[in-house]
């Protein structure tokens, strides 16, 4: 009976440790930003150091996954990292998120 509990428990613990170790680093996220920028802008590329100087970078790491956000001026991108992989979640413009609030303020002023 005890072996039935211990073996699955060990497998689960090893799985969690592997997922935690495979959580992508900020460097991996920046490499993804750089490669996608180059693909969109005709092969132009920036080093990860250039990206950090030009924009703002935020990585939040959780035990088995991480999220990443990079903002450059009024544009930004969000990524999700899991098992050594980085997945694009969304691209956005800051003006788009401010426009509805501005409309509400204008409407309430009238």
N, C-alpha and C positions, 0 to 999 in steps of 0.2 A: 504494500500500500504506500509506504513512504517513497519507494522508487518511482511510483507513478506521479508523485507530486514533485519530486526533486528534478527529474529529467526535464519535464516541460518548463519548470522554473528556470533551470540553467539555460535552456534554449532561448527563452524570452529575455533573460538578462544579457546573454551574448548578442542577441538581435538588437536590443536597445543600445548597447555599447557600440556596435558596428554602425548603427544609424547616427549616433552622436559623433563618432569619429569621422564619418563621411559627410558631415554637415559642411557645405561649401564656405570657404573663407571669403573675406572682403576682396581679396585679390582676384579670386575666381569670378566674382560678380563684376568687378571692374573690367576684366578681360571680355566678358560678355557684352557690357555696355560699349566698349571700344569696337568690337567686331560688328555689332549691330549698327553702330554709327557709320562705320565704313561701308557696310552693305547699303545703307539708305542714301549716303552721300557720295556715291561713285568712287569708292575705294579710299577715301580720305581716312586717315587713322590718327589716333592719339595714343600716347603711352598712358599707362595707369597713373603715373605721376602728373601728367598734364591734366588728366580728368579731375584729379583731386584738387589741383590748383584752380581750375576753371569753375567747378561746381561744388555742390554740397552732397555729401554721401552719408547715408544712414543705414546701418545694418543692425537688425535685431535677431539675436540668436536664441532659439529655443532648444530644448534637449535634442529633438530629432529632426528639426527643420529650421530654416531661417528665412527672414524676409529682408529685402534690400530696396532702398529707394535712392535714386540719383536725380538731382535737380540741377539744371543748367539754365540760368535766366528764368524764363517763364515756362519752360518745358520740363517735364520729368518723366521718369519711367520707374515701374515697380517690378520686382522679380521675386520669385519663390525658389528657395534652394532645398533640395532633398536628395540624399544618396549620390553625392558627387556631381549632381546635375543642377543646372540653373534654368528656370522656366520663366518666360516673359509673362507677366500678368496684365499690365496695361501701360499705355502711354497717355499723358495728359498735358493740358496747358493750364497754367494757374489762372488766366483770365476766365476760362470756362467755368471754373469753380467759384469765381467771384461774381460773375454776371448775375446769377439769380438773386444774390444778396443785395446787389446794387439796385436791381429792379424793385425789390421789396421796400427798400428805403425810399426810393423815389415815389412809389405808389402810396406809402404811408404818409409822406410829406404833403401830398395833394389832398 
